[in-house]
């Protein structure tokens, strides 16, 4: 019998149903995998390997690993909570981007996960009062909105101050931050016609004042998306 990879000391307490074929590993225990991710004691390389295993499971949309992982909503929610906390870890931007994509994948499987993560991301951004320290959460919100259109109106209806906060971010000197803010606003402008008039006026001002010397390709594309995604009627 092939050896099960990535096991922990808790493995003896895990039901054998959690043992599944891996992506780059012959066999692994999903329960052990989640436990190791939660402990955050792994090297960057090992962490990336575990993220890749999870991504392969979720991306497949079928097979034993996918079925077992998705069989318990509580496990999925717990995994989403663990991944959310990783956005504030010391891991690299590359790992955090994979983490964000995993959270988005989980949100498409359970609507409650998307709503919960959106709420926590907005709260995080608004509580930090810092664009630079919350850029990963703004990025996550943009990805959540793209994958879950049903969240768009929820964001506008319940978190108007957050939308205004993002509009203010368009004036921030760092173009990476401006691009992430514009990316979220692009999703809202494309799918909704009910942005508050003050927000629309502020967006118009930001678009008109966008300097010709802007170097960020992403920022330019996102701002064009805001501009063409809807007709502005302040």
C-alpha positions as a Markdown table, in Angstrom:
| # | Residue | x | y | z |
|---|---|---|---|---|
| 1 | Unk | 0.0 | 0.0 | 0.0 |
| 2 | Unk | 1.3 | 3.5 | -0.9 |
| 3 | Unk | 2.3 | 5.7 | 2.0 |
| 4 | Unk | 0.0 | 8.6 | 2.9 |
| 5 | Unk | 1.8 | 11.9 | 2.6 |
| 6 | Unk | 1.7 | 15.1 | 4.8 |
| 7 | Unk | 0.4 | 13.1 | 7.8 |
| 8 | Unk | 0.4 | 14.6 | 11.3 |
| 9 | Unk | 0.4 | 13.2 | 14.8 |
| 10 | Unk | -3.4 | 13.5 | 14.7 |
| 11 | Unk | -3.7 | 11.2 | 11.7 |
| 12 | Unk | -4.5 | 8.2 | 13.8 |
| 13 | Unk | -7.7 | 10.0 | 15.0 |
| 14 | Unk | -8.9 | 10.7 | 11.4 |
| 15 | Unk | -11.4 | 8.6 | 9.6 |
| 16 | Unk | -10.0 | 6.7 | 6.6 |
| 17 | Unk | -12.6 | 8.5 | 4.4 |
| 18 | Unk | -10.3 | 11.5 | 4.5 |
| 19 | Unk | -7.5 | 9.6 | 2.7 |
| 20 | Unk | -7.7 | 10.4 | -1.0 |
| 21 | Unk | -5.5 | 10.4 | -4.2 |
| 22 | Unk | -3.4 | 13.5 | -4.4 |
| 23 | Unk | -2.5 | 15.7 | -7.3 |
| 24 | Unk | 1.3 | 15.5 | -7.1 |
| 25 | Unk | 1.3 | 13.0 | -4.3 |
| 26 | Unk | 0.1 | 9.4 | -4.5 |
| 27 | Unk | -2.2 | 9.7 | -1.4 |
| 28 | Unk | -2.9 | 12.2 | 1.3 |
| 29 | Unk | -5.2 | 12.8 | 4.3 |
| 30 | Unk | -7.3 | 15.9 | 3.7 |
| 31 | Unk | -7.8 | 16.3 | 7.5 |
| 32 | Unk | -4.1 | 16.3 | 8.1 |
| 33 | Unk | -3.6 | 18.7 | 5.2 |
| 34 | Unk | -6.0 | 21.2 | 6.7 |
| 35 | Unk | -4.5 | 20.8 | 10.1 |
| 36 | Unk | -1.0 | 21.6 | 8.8 |
| 37 | Unk | -2.2 | 24.6 | 6.9 |
| 38 | Unk | -3.9 | 25.9 | 10.1 |
| 39 | Unk | -0.7 | 25.6 | 12.2 |
| 40 | Unk | 1.2 | 27.7 | 9.7 |
| 41 | Unk | 4.5 | 26.1 | 10.7 |
| 42 | Unk | 5.5 | 25.1 | 7.1 |
| 43 | Unk | 8.1 | 26.6 | 4.9 |
| 44 | Unk | 7.0 | 28.7 | 2.0 |
| 45 | Unk | 7.8 | 25.8 | -0.4 |
| 46 | Unk | 5.8 | 23.3 | 1.6 |
| 47 | Unk | 2.9 | 25.7 | 2.0 |
| 48 | Unk | 2.8 | 26.3 | -1.7 |
| 49 | Unk | 2.7 | 22.6 | -2.3 |
| 50 | Unk | -0.3 | 22.2 | 0.0 |
| 51 | Unk | -2.1 | 25.1 | -1.6 |
| 52 | Unk | -1.5 | 23.5 | -5.0 |
| 53 | Unk | -3.0 | 20.2 | -3.7 |
| 54 | Unk | -6.1 | 22.0 | -2.5 |
| 55 | Unk | -6.4 | 24.0 | -5.7 |
| 56 | Unk | -6.2 | 20.8 | -7.8 |
| 57 | Unk | -9.0 | 19.2 | -5.7 |
| 58 | Unk | -11.3 | 22.2 | -6.1 |
| 59 | Unk | -10.5 | 22.9 | -9.7 |
| 60 | Unk | -11.3 | 19.3 | -10.7 |
| 61 | Unk | -15.0 | 19.5 | -9.8 |
| 62 | Unk | -15.1 | 15.8 | -9.5 |
| 63 | Unk | -13.3 | 12.7 | -8.2 |
| 64 | Unk | -13.0 | 11.3 | -4.7 |
| 65 | Unk | -10.9 | 14.2 | -3.3 |
| 66 | Unk | -13.4 | 16.8 | -4.5 |
| 67 | Unk | -16.3 | 14.8 | -3.2 |
| 68 | Unk | -14.8 | 14.2 | 0.3 |
| 69 | Unk | -13.7 | 17.8 | 0.7 |
| 70 | Unk | -17.1 | 19.1 | -0.2 |
| 71 | Unk | -19.1 | 16.6 | 1.8 |
| 72 | Unk | -19.2 | 18.7 | 5.0 |
| 73 | Unk | -20.1 | 22.4 | 4.9 |
| 74 | Unk | -18.5 | 22.9 | 8.3 |
| 75 | Unk | -15.2 | 21.7 | 7.0 |
| 76 | Unk | -15.4 | 24.0 | 4.0 |
| 77 | Unk | -16.2 | 27.0 | 6.3 |
| 78 | Unk | -13.4 | 26.1 | 8.7 |
| 79 | Unk | -11.0 | 25.9 | 5.7 |
| 80 | Unk | -12.2 | 29.3 | 4.5 |
| 81 | Unk | -11.6 | 30.8 | 7.9 |
| 82 | Unk | -8.0 | 29.4 | 8.0 |
| 83 | Unk | -7.2 | 30.6 | 4.5 |
| 84 | Unk | -8.6 | 34.1 | 5.4 |
| 85 | Unk | -6.3 | 34.4 | 8.3 |
| 86 | Unk | -3.4 | 33.5 | 6.0 |
| 87 | Unk | -3.8 | 36.8 | 4.2 |
| 88 | Unk | -2.2 | 38.4 | 7.3 |
| 89 | Unk | 0.7 | 35.9 | 7.4 |
| 90 | Unk | 4.3 | 36.5 | 6.5 |
| 91 | Unk | 3.9 | 34.4 | 3.3 |
| 92 | Unk | 4.8 | 35.9 | 0.0 |
| 93 | Unk | 2.4 | 37.7 | -2.3 |
| 94 | Unk | 2.5 | 34.7 | -4.7 |
| 95 | Unk | 1.2 | 32.4 | -1.9 |
| 96 | Unk | -1.4 | 34.9 | -0.8 |
| 97 | Unk | -2.7 | 35.1 | -4.4 |
| 98 | Unk | -3.2 | 31.4 | -4.4 |
| 99 | Unk | -4.8 | 31.6 | -0.9 |
| 100 | Unk | -7.3 | 34.2 | -2.3 |
| 101 | Unk | -8.1 | 32.1 | -5.3 |
| 102 | Unk | -8.8 | 29.1 | -3.0 |
| 103 | Unk | -11.2 | 31.2 | -0.9 |
| 104 | Unk | -13.0 | 32.3 | -4.1 |
| 105 | Unk | -13.3 | 28.7 | -5.2 |
| 106 | Unk | -14.8 | 27.8 | -1.8 |
| 107 | Unk | -17.2 | 30.7 | -2.1 |
| 108 | Unk | -18.6 | 29.3 | -5.4 |
| 109 | Unk | -19.4 | 26.0 | -3.6 |
| 110 | Unk | -21.2 | 27.5 | -0.7 |
| 111 | Unk | -22.9 | 30.9 | -0.9 |
| 112 | Unk | -22.7 | 31.3 | 2.9 |
| 113 | Unk | -18.9 | 31.2 | 2.6 |
| 114 | Unk | -18.8 | 34.1 | 0.0 |
| 115 | Unk | -21.1 | 36.2 | 2.2 |
| 116 | Unk | -19.1 | 35.5 | 5.3 |
| 117 | Unk | -15.7 | 36.3 | 3.7 |
| 118 | Unk | -17.0 | 39.4 | 2.1 |
| 119 | Unk | -18.3 | 40.7 | 5.5 |
| 120 | Unk | -15.0 | 39.9 | 7.2 |
| 121 | Unk | -12.9 | 41.5 | 4.4 |
| 122 | Unk | -14.9 | 44.7 | 4.5 |
| 123 | Unk | -14.6 | 44.9 | 8.2 |
| 124 | Unk | -10.9 | 44.3 | 8.0 |
| 125 | Unk | -10.4 | 47.1 | 5.5 |
| 126 | Unk | -12.5 | 49.6 | 7.3 |
| 127 | Unk | -10.9 | 48.8 | 10.7 |
| 128 | Unk | -7.3 | 49.3 | 9.5 |
| 129 | Unk | -7.8 | 52.8 | 8.1 |
| 130 | Unk | -4.8 | 52.0 | 5.9 |
| 131 | Unk | -4.9 | 51.3 | 2.1 |
| 132 | Unk | -1.5 | 49.8 | 2.1 |
| 133 | Unk | -2.1 | 47.3 | 4.9 |
| 134 | Unk | -5.5 | 46.2 | 3.5 |
| 135 | Unk | -4.7 | 45.8 | -0.2 |
| 136 | Unk | -4.8 | 41.9 | 0.0 |
| 137 | Unk | -8.4 | 42.1 | 1.3 |
| 138 | Unk | -9.4 | 44.6 | -1.3 |
| 139 | Unk | -8.0 | 42.2 | -3.9 |
| 140 | Unk | -10.0 | 39.4 | -2.4 |
| 141 | Unk | -13.2 | 41.4 | -2.5 |
| 142 | Unk | -12.7 | 42.0 | -6.2 |
| 143 | Unk | -12.2 | 38.3 | -6.9 |
| 144 | Unk | -15.2 | 37.4 | -4.8 |
| 145 | Unk | -17.4 | 39.8 | -6.8 |
| 146 | Unk | -16.2 | 38.5 | -10.1 |
| 147 | Unk | -17.0 | 34.9 | -9.1 |
| 148 | Unk | -20.2 | 35.7 | -7.2 |
| 149 | Unk | -22.4 | 38.3 | -8.9 |
| 150 | Unk | -25.1 | 37.8 | -6.2 |
| 151 | Unk | -22.7 | 39.6 | -3.8 |
| 152 | Unk | -22.7 | 42.8 | -5.7 |
| 153 | Unk | -25.9 | 44.3 | -4.5 |
| 154 | Unk | -25.2 | 43.0 | -0.9 |
| 155 | Unk | -22.0 | 45.1 | -1.0 |
| 156 | Unk | -23.7 | 48.2 | -2.2 |
| 157 | Unk | -26.7 | 47.9 | 0.1 |
| 158 | Unk | -24.8 | 47.0 | 3.3 |
| 159 | Unk | -21.4 | 48.5 | 2.9 |
| 160 | Unk | -21.8 | 51.9 | 1.3 |
| 161 | Unk | -19.0 | 53.4 | 3.4 |
| 162 | Unk | -16.7 | 50.7 | 2.0 |
| 163 | Unk | -17.5 | 51.7 | -1.6 |
| 164 | Unk | -16.8 | 55.3 | -0.7 |
| 165 | Unk | -13.5 | 54.2 | 0.9 |
| 166 | Unk | -12.5 | 52.5 | -2.4 |
| 167 | Unk | -13.4 | 55.6 | -4.4 |
| 168 | Unk | -11.1 | 57.5 | -2.1 |
| 169 | Unk | -8.4 | 55.0 | -2.8 |
| 170 | Unk | -8.3 | 56.1 | -6.4 |
| 171 | Unk | -6.5 | 59.2 | -5.2 |
| 172 | Unk | -3.8 | 57.2 | -3.4 |
| 173 | Unk | -0.3 | 57.6 | -4.8 |
| 174 | Unk | 0.5 | 53.9 | -5.0 |
| 175 | Unk | -0.8 | 52.6 | -8.4 |
| 176 | Unk | -1.1 | 49.0 | -7.1 |
| 177 | Unk | -3.5 | 50.1 | -4.5 |
| 178 | Unk | -5.4 | 52.3 | -6.9 |
| 179 | Unk | -5.6 | 49.4 | -9.4 |
| 180 | Unk | -7.1 | 47.1 | -6.7 |
| 181 | Unk | -9.7 | 49.7 | -5.7 |
| 182 | Unk | -10.6 | 50.3 | -9.3 |
| 183 | Unk | -10.9 | 46.6 | -9.9 |
| 184 | Unk | -13.6 | 46.2 | -7.2 |
| 185 | Unk | -15.5 | 49.3 | -8.5 |
| 186 | Unk | -15.3 | 47.9 | -12.0 |
| 187 | Unk | -17.3 | 44.8 | -10.8 |
| 188 | Unk | -19.9 | 47.1 | -9.3 |
| 189 | Unk | -20.3 | 49.4 | -12.2 |
| 190 | Unk | -20.6 | 46.5 | -14.7 |
| 191 | Unk | -23.3 | 44.7 | -12.8 |
| 192 | Unk | -25.3 | 47.4 | -11.0 |
| 193 | Unk | -27.1 | 50.5 | -11.8 |
| 194 | Unk | -27.7 | 51.7 | -8.2 |
| 195 | Unk | -24.5 | 53.2 | -7.0 |
| 196 | Unk | -25.3 | 56.3 | -4.8 |
| 197 | Unk | -25.0 | 59.6 | -6.7 |
| 198 | Unk | -22.2 | 60.9 | -4.5 |
| 199 | Unk | -20.1 | 57.8 | -5.3 |
| 200 | Unk | -20.9 | 58.3 | -9.0 |
| 201 | Unk | -19.7 | 61.9 | -8.9 |
| 202 | Unk | -16.5 | 60.9 | -7.1 |
| 203 | Unk | -15.9 | 58.2 | -9.7 |
| 204 | Unk | -16.4 | 60.7 | -12.5 |
| 205 | Unk | -13.9 | 63.0 | -10.9 |
| 206 | Unk | -11.3 | 60.3 | -10.5 |
| 207 | Unk | -11.7 | 59.2 | -14.1 |
| 208 | Unk | -11.4 | 62.8 | -15.5 |
| 209 | Unk | -8.4 | 63.5 | -13.3 |
| 210 | Unk | -6.6 | 60.3 | -14.1 |
| 211 | Unk | -3.1 | 61.6 | -15.0 |
| 212 | Unk | -1.7 | 60.9 | -18.5 |
| 213 | Unk | 1.5 | 59.8 | -16.8 |
| 214 | Unk | -0.1 | 56.8 | -15.1 |
| 215 | Unk | 2.2 | 53.9 | -15.6 |
| 216 | Unk | 0.1 | 51.0 | -14.2 |
| 217 | Unk | -1.5 | 49.1 | -17.1 |
| 218 | Unk | -3.9 | 47.3 | -14.7 |
| 219 | Unk | -5.0 | 50.7 | -13.2 |
| 220 | Unk | -5.7 | 52.1 | -16.7 |
| 221 | Unk | -7.7 | 49.0 | -17.7 |
| 222 | Unk | -9.7 | 49.0 | -14.5 |
| 223 | Unk | -10.5 | 52.7 | -14.7 |
| 224 | Unk | -11.6 | 52.2 | -18.4 |
| 225 | Unk | -13.8 | 49.4 | -17.0 |
| 226 | Unk | -15.4 | 51.8 | -14.5 |
| 227 | Unk | -15.9 | 54.3 | -17.3 |
| 228 | Unk | -17.5 | 51.9 | -19.8 |
| 229 | Unk | -19.3 | 49.6 | -17.4 |
| 230 | Unk | -22.2 | 52.0 | -16.9 |
| 231 | Unk | -23.5 | 55.4 | -17.9 |
| 232 | Unk | -22.9 | 58.0 | -15.2 |
| 233 | Unk | -25.8 | 60.2 | -14.3 |
| 234 | Unk | -24.7 | 62.2 | -11.2 |
